[in-house]
Amino acid sequence: MRTLTLRIYLTVVAVLLLFASGSAWLFQRHMEDERIRADNVLSERMAAWGDLIQRSLPGAESPHEDQAQALREWSQRLRLPLALDDPNGDRISASDSFVLRQGEGQTRSFQIHLEDGRTLWVLRPGLRRPPPDGRGEFGPLPPNLPFVPPSWQRGVGTIVVLVLLFIAVAAGAWPVVRRLTRRLQALKRGVEQFGAGELHHRVEVSGRDEVAAVAASFNLAAERIEALVRSHQSLLANASHELRSPLARLRMAVSMMEDATPEQRHRLRREIDTNVGELDALVEEVLLASRLDALQHVDHHEPVELLALAAEEGSRVGADADGSTATVKGDERLIRRALRNLLENARRYGGGDITIEVRNGSGRALVQVCDRGPGVPETLRERIFEPFYRLPGHAEQAGGVGLGLSLVKQIAERHGGSVRCESRDGGGSCFELSLPLA
C-alpha cells in the first residue's frame, strides 16, 4: 500500500512539475516577446529623438558651454537622461538626470553617432536591440559605470516564485493522496479481518467516490457471506441432530434382526426401510436448502403453467385443482417441489380435505393450498417457515424433518415471490404461494 501511495504522489508531483515547467516557459516567452516589442518601440523613438537632437544641437566647433546648455534643454524637454561625447570620446556634458541615474545603477545606454563624429548617449534601462534604421546601436558603456548583471539573472525572481509554488502545491498534495490511500488501507484491514473469521466485521463507508463504492460493495458481500455461513452452520447443526433419530432406530433394528422371529423381522425390515427413506429425504432437503442459500435468483427462466402443475401434483394426494390459468417464469423443478411440499404438509397435518385454487391478481399468480387440520396459532405463522421448526407435538405424530415449508419460502423468494399462512374459515389452514406473472 505504501508503494501505491508513493506512486500516486509521484504521479501528481510529476504532472505538477510538467505544468509548472510549461507555464514558466510560456511565461518567459511571453515576457521576452513583450520586452522585444517594447524595445523596438523605444528604439524607434530613440532614433527619431536622435535625428531631432542632432539637427538642434550646436555644431562640434561650437563652445562646449553652448553644447552643454542645448543638451540640458533637450534633456528637460524629452525627459531623458542625455550625455554628449566629442569625436575623441571625451565627455562634453551630461544632464543631471543622466548623472543621477548613473549613480543609481541604471547603466544600460543607447548611443547615437552624430554625423560630425560626436556621440550622443541616452541612458534607459532595458534596451536590447538597435533601432530599425541601424544608426543607433548598443555600444560599450561609458567608463566608470557599475557592472550590469547578465540577462539570465533577471528571470531568477520568476523561477524562485515558480519553485516556491511547486513546493507548496506538492506539500499540499501529500495529505490528499495519503487520505485516499489511508482509506484503501482501512479497506484492506477490514478484508483481512473478515477473512480471519470475524464475519460480523464491516468497513467504514465514507465519501461518494469509487473507494466508498468498493467499501459498500464489500459490506454487502460480507453481509451475504455471513448470512450464508450462519445458515449453513445452523443447517448442519440441525441436520446432525435430525440424523440421530433415524440412525439410532436403524442401529436398534439391525441389532435386533439376528434374534427376531420371522414376523418380527418383517416389521424390522419395514422399520429399516422407513428410516432409510427418512434419511434419504433429509439428505435431499438439506442439499436443496444449501443450494438455495447460495442463490439470489434462479438460473432457469422457463414458462410454467401453474394450474396444470397444481392439478398434476394434487392428484398425488387426491386433491383437485381449480381456478384460472396462470403462467410464471422460473425453474419448473423448484416450483413443482414447492407445490409438492405444500400438498405433503396439508396431507400430513390436515387430513384428507385438501383444496387447491389458482388465480391471478395484480400482476401475480396466487396458489392456495388449504386443509382442515388443527391450524397454526397466529404467533407461530412466521416461525413455521424457519428451518427444522415444527409445531409442538407434531413431530411425534406426523414425522417429517421440518425443512418442507422452509424450502417453499426459499423457492418463492428466489423467484421474486413469497409464501404466507392464514387461517381457514371453518377450521384449518391456507398456505398462499405468490409468484410474479410472466
Secondary structure, 3 states (H helix, E strand, C coil): CHHHHHHHHHHHHHHHHHHHHHHHHHHHHHHHHHHHHHHHHHHHHHHHHHHHHHHHCCCCCCCHHHHHHHHHHHHHHHCCCEEEECCCCCEEEECHHHHHHHHHCCCCEEEEECCCCCEEEEECCCCCCCCCCCCEECCCCCCCCCCCCCHHHHHHHHHHHHHHHHHHHHHHHHHHHHHHHHHHHHHHHHHHHHHCCCCCCCCCCCCCCHHHHHHHHHHHHHHHHHHHHHHHHHHHHHHHHHHHHHHHHHHHHHHHHCCCCHHHHHHHHHHHHHHHHHHHHHHHHHHHHHHHHCCCCCCCCEEEEHHHHHHHHHCCCCCCEEECCCEEEECHHHHHHHHHHHHHHHHHHHCCCCEEEEEEECCEEEEEEECCCCCCCHHHCCHHHCCCCCCCCHHHHHCCCCCHHHHHHHHHHHCCCEEEEEECCCCCEEEEEEEEEC
